[in-house]
Amino acid sequence: MQLIQLDNRGLQPPEPMVRILEILNKCSSDDVIEALMDRRPMFLFPELEERGLPFTCMPNDLGGFTLRIGVPLP
């Protein structure tokens, strides 16, 4: 398992979603992606659900959200 960390803050839609999907297409099934986001990536959620990927998107202390794809946040 590899933890892939992304900082998608400051990017305009759809760039955060595009970056995440590109990485999803390259990583293995047990990798975990953790991305800092300015907003909830609502249009990404259906894509993750369609792929059967577990994810959480929680507010963080930085004023945005932390999206975690793979193993759920503790």
SETORZA-896264 format. One line per 2 residues: number of its first residue (from 0); for each residue x, y, z of N, C-alpha, C. Coordinates in Angstrom, 3 decimals, m for minus. Atoms other than C-alpha are relative to their C-alpha. Example, Ala and Ser with C-alpha at 12.3 -4.5 7.8 and 13.67 -1.06 7.14 Angstrom:
0	0.890:m1.190:0.000:12.300:m4.500:7.800:0.900:1.200:0.000; m0.820:m1.190:m0.060:13.670:m1.060:7.140:m0.770:1.090:0.730
END
This chain:
0	0.836:m1.189:0.000:0.000:0.000:0.000:0.873:1.241:0.000; m0.694:m1.266:0.091:1.177:3.453:m0.907:m0.989:1.116:0.298
2	0.818:m1.177:m0.262:m0.218:6.733:0.460:0.429:1.080:m0.985; m0.260:m1.044:0.990:m0.472:9.291:m2.334:m0.678:1.262:0.489
4	0.548:m1.249:m0.525:m0.910:12.842:m1.066:m0.003:1.057:m1.087; 0.169:m1.068:0.988:m2.210:15.648:m3.257:m0.441:1.275:0.692
6	0.491:m1.293:m0.460:m2.656:19.335:m2.591:m0.720:0.637:m1.185; 0.806:m0.539:1.094:m5.497:20.410:m4.868:m0.580:1.371:0.332
8	0.495:m1.322:m0.370:m6.081:23.724:m3.111:0.453:1.028:m1.033; m0.338:m1.076:0.927:m6.155:26.781:m5.330:m0.254:m0.335:m1.457
10	0.286:0.396:1.381:m7.100:24.826:m8.460:m1.475:0.217:m0.300; 1.382:m0.217:0.422:m10.241:25.667:m10.396:m0.586:m1.298:m0.542
12	0.649:1.184:0.570:m12.769:22.946:m11.237:0.085:0.048:m1.531; 0.002:1.374:m0.501:m12.503:20.513:m12.906:1.393:m0.546:0.292
14	m1.383:0.476:m0.134:m8.704:20.342:m12.396:0.220:m0.938:1.188; m0.209:0.962:m1.097:m8.820:18.710:m8.904:m0.544:m1.392:m0.330
16	0.601:1.281:0.367:m11.136:15.986:m10.219:0.838:m0.703:m1.071; m0.826:0.575:1.073:m9.019:15.451:m13.341:1.283:m0.581:0.577
18	m1.242:0.491:m0.610:m5.838:15.101:m11.249:m0.237:m1.303:0.758; 0.292:1.201:m0.787:m7.460:12.552:m8.946:m0.302:m1.183:m0.913
20	0.330:1.094:0.909:m8.895:10.486:m11.803:1.231:m0.521:m0.736; m1.239:0.428:0.658:m5.511:10.430:m13.577:0.822:m0.889:0.924
22	m0.762:0.808:m0.955:m3.835:9.105:m10.435:m0.705:m1.324:0.258; 0.746:1.243:m0.211:m6.616:6.559:m9.852:0.259:m0.997:m1.123
24	m0.240:0.879:1.137:m5.980:5.177:m13.325:1.399:m0.607:0.003; m1.390:0.471:m0.036:m2.272:4.677:m12.519:0.353:m0.786:1.258
26	m0.394:0.623:m1.264:m2.287:3.418:m8.923:m0.596:m1.391:0.136; 0.500:1.355:m0.225:m2.857:m0.083:m7.608:m1.223:0.044:0.919
28	1.286:0.039:m0.703:m6.066:m1.191:m5.921:0.116:0.196:1.514; m0.128:m0.174:m1.450:m4.624:m1.053:m2.392:0.648:1.332:0.385
30	m0.534:m1.321:m0.304:m3.160:2.459:m2.680:m1.086:0.885:0.594; 0.913:m0.957:m0.625:m4.737:5.297:m0.707:0.379:1.389:m0.503
32	m0.210:m1.380:0.429:m5.153:8.814:m2.053:m0.593:0.919:1.055; 0.465:m1.007:m0.952:m5.427:11.703:0.364:0.227:1.360:m0.648
34	m0.099:m1.270:0.710:m6.174:15.085:m1.195:m0.599:1.132:0.816; 0.520:m1.228:m0.603:m6.554:18.538:0.291:m0.785:0.734:m1.077
36	0.907:m0.615:0.963:m9.467:20.288:m1.398:m0.554:1.305:0.572; 0.657:m1.239:m0.434:m10.952:23.789:m1.268:m1.496:m0.216:0.231
38	1.446:0.249:m0.085:m14.476:22.395:m1.716:m0.258:m1.486:m0.174; 0.377:1.409:0.201:m16.309:19.078:m1.743:m0.070:m0.284:m1.498
40	0.029:0.329:1.432:m15.748:17.417:m5.133:m1.247:m0.816:m0.351; 1.286:0.680:0.151:m19.432:16.563:m5.618:m0.112:m0.807:m1.295
42	0.092:0.710:1.271:m19.030:15.526:m9.271:0.929:m1.208:m0.048; m0.898:1.147:m0.072:m16.247:13.102:m8.332:m0.640:m1.168:0.744
44	0.588:1.060:m0.832:m18.337:11.154:m5.806:m0.689:m1.099:m0.812; 0.628:1.075:0.783:m20.486:9.304:m8.405:1.019:m0.872:m0.739
46	m1.050:0.767:0.683:m17.337:8.266:m10.282:0.664:m0.979:0.963; m0.607:0.874:m1.003:m15.804:6.856:m7.102:m0.957:m1.127:0.372
48	1.005:1.023:m0.322:m19.041:5.037:m6.259:m0.112:m1.019:m1.117; 0.088:0.902:1.150:m19.212:3.570:m9.769:1.180:m0.975:m0.042
50	m1.202:0.846:m0.035:m15.675:2.226:m9.339:0.045:m0.876:1.247; 0.037:0.792:m1.221:m16.619:0.750:m5.968:1.085:0.366:0.995
52	m1.082:m0.446:m0.884:m14.002:2.809:m4.130:m0.565:0.652:1.256; 0.425:m0.677:m1.224:m14.537:3.699:m0.472:0.670:1.370:0.085
54	m0.588:m1.333:m0.141:m14.007:7.380:0.274:m0.686:0.742:1.139; 0.554:m0.943:m0.965:m14.526:10.023:2.908:0.425:1.394:m0.434
56	m0.334:m1.390:0.272:m14.574:13.789:2.548:m0.448:0.800:1.215; 0.281:m0.642:m1.283:m14.333:15.633:5.832:0.601:1.409:0.035
58	m0.601:m1.321:m0.200:m13.812:19.304:6.745:1.328:m0.146:0.751; m1.288:0.019:m0.700:m10.246:19.989:7.858:0.255:1.343:0.682
60	m0.343:m1.211:m0.752:m8.563:22.615:10.029:0.559:1.113:m0.881; m0.568:m0.984:0.923:m7.273:24.441:6.938:m1.073:0.815:m0.710
62	1.093:m0.732:0.620:m10.702:25.725:5.942:m0.557:m0.663:m1.248; 0.489:0.731:1.160:m11.279:23.141:3.229:m0.421:m1.396:0.400
64	0.397:1.385:m0.223:m11.784:19.402:3.002:1.173:m0.930:m0.271; m0.960:1.061:0.282:m9.656:16.279:3.129:m0.785:m1.169:m0.594
66	0.612:1.127:0.699:m10.724:13.670:0.597:0.947:m1.167:0.122; m0.819:1.207:m0.121:m9.463:10.171:1.295:m0.699:m1.115:m0.775
68	0.529:1.063:0.859:m9.973:7.445:m1.287:0.787:m1.253:0.332; m0.629:1.252:m0.407:m9.258:3.893:m0.185:m0.423:m0.311:1.420
70	0.282:0.293:m1.397:m9.009:3.128:3.501:m0.672:1.204:0.642; 0.681:m1.138:m0.636:m11.494:5.291:5.464:0.853:0.669:1.076
72	m0.674:m0.722:m1.077:m10.233:7.942:7.849:m0.370:m0.623:1.339; 0.327:0.562:m1.336:m9.987:6.726:11.465:m0.996:0.871:0.745
END
